[in-house]
Amino acid sequence: MQLTSHKFKSHVSKALVDAQLQKALGNVEKGFIDKRAKAAGALPEFESLRDNAKAIKDHTLANLDLYLETYEARVTAAGGTVHWAETAADARNIVLDICKRRGARTVTKGKSMITEEIGLNDFLSQHDIEPVETDLGEYIIQLRGEHPSHIIAPAVHLNKDQVEGDFRRVHTHLPEFRDLTEPTALLSEAREVLRQRYFEADVGITGANFLVAETGSSVIVTNEGNGDLTQTLGKVHVVVASIEKIVPTLEDTSQILRVLARSATGQDMSVYTTFSTGPKRPDDPDGPEEYHVILLDNGRSSMLGTEYQDMLRCIRCGACMNHCPVYHAVGGHAYGSVYPGPMGAVLTPSLNGIDKAGHLPNASTFCGRCEAVCPMRIPLPKMMRHWREQEFEKHLSARASRYGLGLWAFFARRPKLYRAAVSLAMPLLSRLAGKRHRLGALPLAGGWTDHRDLPAPEGPTFMQQYRKHQASHRP
């Protein structure tokens, strides 16, 4: 995906006036929040599980080299092959080499954000290999030539009528006047079309929710079963995963799984949780002949030991964006990044640089809801503040913003001058506001007042009121 986060403000302007998008985003706010609350509330040990999950990932990141080496040894012992990819280009080329060696013309894909990150679909298409997304949401947006707008619900920005229109446009081999009014009809049609593609593909590509060092297993979590078909029907199964997906043991995996689905979709567990370990054995009835795991760094190792290391605990549940008021207002595509919402506001600058993604850490109200619901207790607001500080220090923020903050800092370091200036400004702003006590326009505050009024001060400053209160209570 081409990074366009530098166009965040223009994307936002379009999103805010897109009536269809705004209607669809209402479903995010209504659907996910209540389900997550009910699922978490029904499990007495949910908060302690969050603490355990955080501790597991912190321990793993502190010993990442050890667990990666152990994982490679276990995969090799099971008959698989591990490939190390430092960059996105390295990972793409490894996939291409495997496909070319097998003469693959079509590959099926399970839902995978990491393959979105490295731009795998476009790359394979450029080399005359057709990638077929098999997750329903991913399949829909592939038909539309779009990218996911949410990390667990890729097509959440669309409505049923749009999906029906795309199916009629693309599935021209099916009867023209078929009934697609019910969502189940759309699901059945997608299943029918995709079933044949599974058998045509020589290679199946998936991501991984977890990589288990103890057993050399890759784990995928789905609700449709498409991932199972992708990795068992093809002759080759390729797993593309980033290095922080490692967990030490099966027991550790089971603990994190208990908070994953509850945080993501409000389910106790996803419908399918599939563990894959190596290619098929001689007595297995089915399965791939080859099993490959591509371990991708792509900037992760440079986050270790920094103020952004906590971001590597992320398990891609989407809870932060499900609860984010900014995401609810503009949707995922506005972020111009593979990873939207609060987690994307931290991860995207880490992977691509603050110079290319500086708008994203600023797309936050700092309400703290993202951190409050994160199953891995990632301090997202704190890390967004770190990115804002770096943006300011590198003079990447807007000039008006830098000068405004510089002016405020000048007064803030001089308390007497600050109090004098505020004492003069408050009555002035109150008079400008008039009887409505609302400011419709204000210099240097156009980002706010262009879209909403600003409440005006209605009386003396806090310090003036405090001194008056103290004086009235003196003996």
N, C-alpha and C positions, 0 to 999 in steps of 0.2 A: 504494500500500500504506500502510495506517495504521501509523505508527511506534509500536511497543510495546516498545522496548528498555528502557524504564523498568521493565518487568515481567520483566526478564531472570531474576531469581532464582526467581520462581514458574514461569517457563517451564522453567528448568533442573530444578527439582524434579520436574516432570511427565515431562520427557524421560528422566531417569535411571531411572525405573521403567517406561518403555514398552518392553516386551520386543521387540515387532516392530521398533521404531525402532532399538533397540540392535543387533539382528541385521543390519539394513540398513546401519547405520553401519560395521559390520565390513567390509563390501564396499568402502567408501571407503578404509579403511586398507590393505586387502590389494590392491586393484585398481590404484590410482593410483601409489603410491609406487615399487613395483618397476618399473613401466613407465617412469616418468620417469627412474629411475636408469639403466636399460638404454639408453634413447634418448640420454641425455646422455653416457653412457660410450662409446657407439659413435661419437661425433662428436668427434675430437681438438680441434677448435677451438671447442668449446661455450663454454668459459669466456671466450675472447676475444670471441666473439659477444655474450655477456652484457655485456662491457665496451663493445663498439660500440653495442649497443642502448641502454644507459644514456646514452652520450655523445650519441647522436642525439636522444633525448628531452630531455636537459638543454639542448642547443642550441636545440631547437624551443621549449621553454618560455621560454627567455631572449629569443626573438624571436617570440613567439606572435602579436603583432599583425600583424607583417609576413606571416607565413605564412597567417593567416586571411584577410587582404585578398587575397593572391595566390590562395588557393583560391576565394574568391568570384568573382574575375575569371575564372578558368578554368572554373568551373561555368557562369557566364553565357555565356561564349564558346561553350560546348558546347550551349547551348540550354536549360539548366536555370535554376532559380530558387533563390536562397539566402534563407532567412528567419532573422532573429536573434531569439532568445528569451532574455530575461534570467531569467525564472522558469519553474517548471513549468507554472503557469497559462497563461503566454504560449504555451508550446509546445503545450499541449493545445488552446488556442483556434485556433492556426494550423492544426493537423491538422483540427479540426472545420470550419473555413472551407473548406478544400480539399475535404473530403468533401461538404459541403452544396452547394458550387458544381457538383460533378459528380453530385449526386443519389445518392450512394452509400448503400446500405442495408446492405451487408456489406463488410467489409475483411478481407483476410488479413494475417497478421503473421508475419514471421520472428522467430526468437528475439532478444530485445532486452532487456537489463537496464535501459537508459535509459528505455524505455517503462514498465517496472515502477516505476522511480523516480518518474516523473511521474503514475502512476496512470491511464494512458491507457485501459485496457480498461473500467474502471468508468465513466469519463467518457463514452466513446463510447456505452456501453450506456444511460446516462442520457439520451442524445440520440437514442435509437432507431436507433442504428447498431450492428450486431452485429460484434464483433471475433472472428476465428477464428484461434487459434494453430495454426501448421502444423508447428512443431518437435514431434517425438513427445513428448518430456518435457513441454514446455509445454502441449501438447494434453491430456495426461493430467491435469496439475494444474488446468487450466482446467475440465475435467469435474468435478473434485472441489471447485472453488471455493477452491483454495489458491493460495499464492504459491510461487515457487521456493525450494528449500532449499539450493541450490548454484548458483553462477553459470554453470557449464558443464554440470551434470547436474541439471536442475531437479527431477526425480522420484527422486533417489537415495535418498530416505527411504522409498520404497515397495517392496513385493515384488510378484511376478508375480500372486499370487492377488488382491491388492487391485486391480490394473489390470484383470484379467479381470472382477472384480465390477463395476467402473465401466463397462466396455464393454457388459456385458450390461444394466446399468441404463439406459444412455443410448441404445445402438444398438438400439432396440426394433423397427426396421424389418427387421432381419436375422433369419434363422432362430433360433428359441429354442435348439435343441439342437446348434448348431454347435460344433465342437471348437476350443477355445481353450487347450488345455493347453500348447502349445509357444509360446515367445516369438515365433517367426517368424509364427505365426498371428495374434498380436496386432498385429504390425507390418503384416501384409498387410491386416488389417481397418482399421487406422487409415489406411493409404494409400488404400484403396478409398473410405472415407468422405470423406477430405479432397480427393480428386481433383476431385469435383464442386464443392467450395467454391471452388477456384481459379478456375473458369470463371464462377461467380456473382459474384465480387467485382469491383467497379469500381476499388478502390484497394488497392494492396499496400504495407505498411509494414514497413520493416526498420530495424535499427540499423546500426552500422558498426564494424568492428574498427579500421579506419584510414580517414583522409581524406587523399588525396595532393594536396598543394599544387601540385606540378609539373603535374599533368594535370587536376585537378578531379574525380578519381575517388573513389568510395566503395568500400570493400573489405569483404566479409563472408566469414567462414570458417565452414564447416559440414561436417557429415559425412553429411547426408541429402539435400541438394539442394533442400530445401523453400524455402530462401531464393531460389534461382534462379527457381523457379516463382512465388513471391510477387512478385518485382520485374519479371517479364517478361510475365506473363499479364494483369495488370490494366492498365487504361488510364492509371493514374497510379501512379508509384512515389514514395513519400515516405520519405526517410531522416531518422531522428531520431538525432542524435549530439551528444555533449558536446564542448566546444571543444578539450579536450586530446587528442582523437583525431587531430589533424593530425600528419602527418609530411611532411618537405620533398619527397622524391623517391621514384620507384619503386624505386631502388636501396636507399634507407633502408628502405622497406617490406619488401623481400625479405630484408634482414638480420634484421629483427625477426620476420618470419614463421618463420625457421629456429629461433628459440627458443620461439616461441609454442606450437605443437602439441607439441613435445617436453616442455615444462613442464606442459602441460595434461593431455594424454591419453597421452603416451608415443609419439605418432606422429611420423614424420619430417615429414609435412605432413598437414593435414586433407584429407579426400576432395575437398572443393570449396573453392577459393579464387577468389572471383568479383569482378571489377573492373567497376564500372558508371560510365559517363561520359555524362551527359545522356540525353535521350529518344531514341527511335529516329530514324534518319536516313531520308530518302525511299526509299532502296533497301534498307533493313533488312527482313527478312521478318517480324520480330516485335519486341516491346518496347513500353514504355509511351509514350503520347503526351505525357505530362508527367513531368518529373523535378524533384522538390523536395527540398531539403536544409534541415533545421531545425537550426541550431547553437545548442545550449543551454548557458547559463552555469550557472545554478542554484547559485551559490556557489563555482564553480571559480576565478573571477578573484580572489576574496578570499583564496584560498590562495597565490596567487603572491607570491613574496618573503617568505614566512613559513617557519617551521620545518616546515610541512606541505606545502610545494611538491613534495617528492620523491614524494608520493602520486600526483601527477598523471602520473607515469611509468607507472602501472599499466596493463597490457594485458588485464586480466580473464582470466587463464589459470586461476586457481583453485588454483595450486600451494601457496599459503600455507595454505589451508584443508585441502587434501589431506594435508598433513603436520602439522597442528595437533592436539595431544592434546586440547585443549578442544573443538574442533569434533568430533573423533572421539567424544567423550563425550556431547555434547548435540545435535549436528546443527544445521542452519542456521536452522530456524524459531525456536529458542530465542532467537536474537539479536533478534528482533522488528524486523528491518530488511531492506531489499532486499538489502543487502550483508552477508553473514555472515563469520565467521572473522576472522583478523588484519587483512585489508585493510578489512573492514567496521568493525572496532574503531577504525580511524583515520579512514576516510572518512565514516562516519555522523556522528560529532560535528562534523566539518568542515562538513558540509552542513546539519545540523539543530541543532547547538549541543550543548555538553557538558552543559547542564542537562537535555536530553532524552535523551541517550545516554551518560550518565556510567558506566553499568555496563559498557559494552563494552570500554573500554581496560583495565578491571580483570580481564577474562576472559582472562587470559594467564598462563602459567607462566614466561614470558620465557626459554624454552629456546633461542630463537633459530633454530629450524628454519625458520620462515617466511622470515626474511631469507636464510638459507643457500641456499634453493631458488628464491628470487624471480629470474626471468630479467632483471628490470630493476634488481636490487640495491637495492631499496627498504628503508631501515632501519626496518622496522615496529616492532620493540621500542622503539627510541629515541623514535619519535613517540607510541607508547602511553604512554611515561613522561612525555612533555610534557603529554599530556592529563591524566594523573593529577596532575601538578603543578598544572595549571590548576584541576582539580576541587577540590583541597585548598585552593588560594589563594582560591577563590571560596566556600569553606565549603559546597560541594555534597556532599562525601563524608559518610558516616555520622558522627554525633557521637562514637560510641565509637572509631571509627577515627582521627578527628582528635585526640581526647584521648590515645589510645594512642601515636600518633606524636609528639605534643607531649611526653608523658612520656619517651619514648625519647630525643627530641632534648635534653631537659633533662639527662639523664644523659650522653649522648654528648658534650656540650660540656664536661663535667667529668670527665676521665679517672680521677682518683683516686676520686671518688664512684662512678663507673660500675664500676670494678674491685671496690670494696668491696661494692656491691649484688650484682654477679654472683657474687662469692665466697660470699655468704650464700645466694643463690637456688639455685645449682647443687646443693648437698647437700640442700636442702629438696625440690627437684623429684625428685631421685633417690630420696629416702625415700618420697615420695608415689607414685612409680611401682611400688614394691615389687619382687618378684623378677622380674616380667615385663619390667621396665625400659621399660614403655610407659605413657603417660598417656592414659587413656580420657576424661578431662574436664579442662578447664583454663579458668579465667576469661579472658574476652576472646579465646578461641581456639575458640569453639563452631563457627565455620564449618569448621574442620578436624576437631575431635574428635567432632563429631556424626556423621561418616561414616567416620573412620579414627582409629587410635591415633597418638599423637605420640611418637616416640622420646625417651626421657628421657636427660639427661646421666648418665654412668656414673662420673665421677670429677672430679678437679680441673679448673679452667678451663685454657684454652690458655696464658694468661700464667703461671699458676702452674706448669704443666708446663715452660714455656720457661725460667723462672727456675731451676727445679730442675735442668734439663738443663745450663744454663750453669754453675751452681755445681759440678756434678759433673765438669765438664771443665776447670775452672780448674787451672792448674799449681800 
